[in-house]
Amino acid sequence: MCSAKLTNGTRVLESTIVHVLVADSGPIQSELLMRALKSRRDFQVSAVALETPALHNYLQSNGADVVLISGNRLPDMSLVRWLRLSYPRVASVLLTESDDRELVVSALRAGAKGIFLFTHTPFAMLCKCIQCIARGEVWLNSRQMNYVLEALAEVPALRVVNTNGRSLLTPREEQVVALVADGLTNRGIAAELGLSEHTVKKYMLRIFDKVGISSRVELVLYAMSHGENRPAEWLPSHNGPNHSATRTD
């Protein structure tokens, strides 16, 4: 489905030519896709290899409105992230055979504007997807949208490890560290996790003791150099926000 339009109300007329760039390391699939897209009068289609230098050289010289990226050939989302940062006006669509949760969330976090199930969806829908993306919209199906909503509802965690890579904190303590790193006060952390401020203070003291530091600034610096971000399931408080507890993990 298509999401909301651009906030400034800008729209691209259906008759406007959309410059589509196909980025795929498979020459056969790339050629077939190009031929199919070129049959549309409203598309100007080109292709490049699925690698950063080739994309950079092409976009610098020619530009593009929408880049179709073969998601099944990507080792990670670094190329998608580079494209968003280097060419923010160029929208990327991930073409993939499956839309598992990790792939969808990672692609959208990296900056993709759409996830298209290439082998499960009619070609006419790909054309509609490109048109939507060119208008500044987002292309996701209902399952993919649910993945995004689930990810937003999770409390982030920051896995803090020692020099040997061993985790030093409990899952709840990792959530507290992540929220501290995001700049939340003890009151803000308490509200986010459904705890009392007294309980959060106890967590902070335990964390300081385990890590061997004495201030929030030191904790943030330690987390930046010894931590790794990861999603975490919500850990509910059994005592409610107005009752203190010694442990909830």
Helices and strands as residue ranges (DSSP letters): E 18-23, H 27-38, E 43-48, H 52-61, E 66-70, G 71-73, H 78-86, E 91-96, H 101-110, E 114-117, H 123-134, H 142-153, E 155-160, H 171-181, H 186-193, H 197-211, H 216-226, E 227-232
